């Protein structure tokens, strides 16, 4: 089967979803991946960003719980008054 340049492969989609910059460099600009050190640094950067994302999600959930409890307390106090 002939490969057409306008076709997007599953590998390209996976690269883009994981890191738009990696896709732009390898598939858009046709620059091969760099040194092992640069790849490792990119992996570490992604891991750090995932930790930040997880922490943010936990803090948002906690804030919603606290807000819900505060609203419940206000409504209960108004109901009992």
C-alpha positions as CSV (number, residue, x, y, z in Angstrom):
1,X,0.0,0.0,0.0
2,X,1.4,3.4,-1.0
3,X,2.0,5.9,1.8
4,X,0.5,9.3,1.1
5,X,2.2,12.3,2.7
6,X,-1.2,13.9,3.6
7,X,-2.2,10.9,5.6
8,X,-1.8,11.1,9.4
9,X,-0.6,8.0,11.1
10,X,-1.6,6.7,14.5
11,X,2.0,7.2,15.6
12,X,1.8,10.9,14.6
13,X,-1.5,11.3,16.5
14,X,0.0,9.7,19.6
15,X,3.1,11.9,19.4
16,X,0.9,15.0,19.0
17,X,-1.4,14.1,21.9
18,X,1.6,13.4,24.2
19,X,3.5,16.5,23.2
20,X,2.5,19.0,20.5
21,X,6.1,20.4,20.4
22,X,7.6,16.9,19.8
23,X,5.1,16.4,16.9
24,X,6.0,19.8,15.4
25,X,9.7,19.1,15.5
26,X,9.7,15.5,14.2
27,X,6.7,15.6,11.8
28,X,6.2,19.2,11.0
29,X,9.9,20.4,10.7
30,X,11.3,16.9,10.0
31,X,13.9,17.3,12.7
32,X,15.0,13.9,14.2
33,X,14.9,13.4,18.0
34,X,17.9,14.9,19.7
35,X,20.3,13.6,22.3
36,X,19.4,11.1,25.0
37,X,19.9,13.9,27.5
38,X,17.3,16.1,25.8
39,X,14.9,13.2,25.6
40,X,15.4,12.5,29.3
41,X,14.9,16.1,30.2
42,X,11.6,16.2,28.1
43,X,10.4,13.0,29.9
44,X,11.2,14.6,33.3
45,X,9.4,17.8,32.3
46,X,6.3,15.9,31.3
47,X,6.4,13.9,34.6
48,X,6.7,17.1,36.6
49,X,3.8,18.6,34.7
50,X,1.7,15.5,35.4
51,X,2.4,15.9,39.1
52,X,1.3,19.5,39.0
53,X,-1.9,18.5,37.1
54,X,-2.7,15.8,39.7
55,X,-2.1,18.2,42.6
56,X,-4.3,20.9,40.9
57,X,-7.1,18.4,40.4
58,X,-6.9,17.3,44.1
59,X,-6.9,20.9,45.3
60,X,-9.9,21.8,43.1
61,X,-11.9,18.8,44.5
62,X,-11.0,19.8,48.0
63,X,-12.1,23.4,47.3
64,X,-15.5,22.1,45.9
65,X,-16.0,20.0,49.0
66,X,-15.2,22.8,51.3
67,X,-17.5,25.2,49.4
68,X,-20.3,22.6,49.4
69,X,-19.9,22.1,53.2
70,X,-20.0,25.9,53.7
71,X,-23.1,26.2,51.6
72,X,-24.7,23.4,53.5
73,X,-23.8,25.1,56.8
74,X,-25.3,28.4,55.7
75,X,-28.5,26.7,54.5
76,X,-28.8,24.7,57.7
77,X,-28.3,27.8,59.8
78,X,-30.9,29.7,57.8
79,X,-33.3,26.8,58.1
80,X,-32.9,26.5,61.9
81,X,-33.3,30.3,62.4
